[in-house]
């Protein structure tokens, strides 16, 4: 009995020592705050905030060089979460960067598409498939709804379609408590 | 040399850990939807399993057997494997951030993978020596990776197939797995390890 306890304690000590040592030895410097902010951002990579993607925007917020109200896809909810995370005051969305819209995906009108590949180059998440002079189409599951493909299309065959709720994308609603009243 | 080759052949094809031992089914169904993730999971498992079977052999042979505490085998193996997974994660994060991104969530998931515990226990059962244990662990992991990659390839094809509605999704995956397992039965008796 005692031997068993000693053996297990020995293994645990040894393992703990090795892990503790390697935690120090192999520490990776990251910016935990930027990572936390990045986790709140909607990951549309749309660039409406003025930064090339969500991660750079998160880093800019962490540095203090960007405001928290520049993310239209995140909407008011997103700004509230950022304000809470950073202990800042809530600010309404900066209209310069766009309006919040319902979550939607791009749809290519395949009859009109001429296969110019311009939208493929614009897509930040590689959600459009197709080849030169071949019809293109959008992978709805990958599309983040950033609308970056709409401007380059020379024949205006891309439209945004709001996402309808189905079994695959349904999520629990956040508690319907008004956040302002609680604060 | 020949016996190690036989162990490898035996674990990869004949006694494949998923197909004939039916271990590690959670990652088999969980991460086989895409070829990429299946390969990453396979790589991570290969690394941990090889290291795990070696360390478990050492623990069993030099610590548990001399002190007559063989009933602590499962417990101590779990502790050691969990530690190896943790260590691997830290090491990979430091040395190769790209690989760390690729393996991602799959690395910690291995801790709870029954194949990773099963192989060291089977090693003990079969009285393998150190190098045999390593070969058995590596072979088992290669077999695991191979089946995972094959299965994810099939599942990717199934995505585009016209499957009757009641069979879509997991049901057809189960059927596919069953048929694969039948196919692997064809290997039985190919290698006989004494």
Interface residues (C-beta under 8 A of the other chain):
Chain A: X3 X4 X7 X8 X10 X11 X12 X15 X18 X19 X22 X23 X26 X27 X28
Chain B: X59 X63 X64 X67 X68 X69 X71 X72 X75 X76 X79 X80 X83 X86 X87 X90 X91 X93 X94 X95 X97
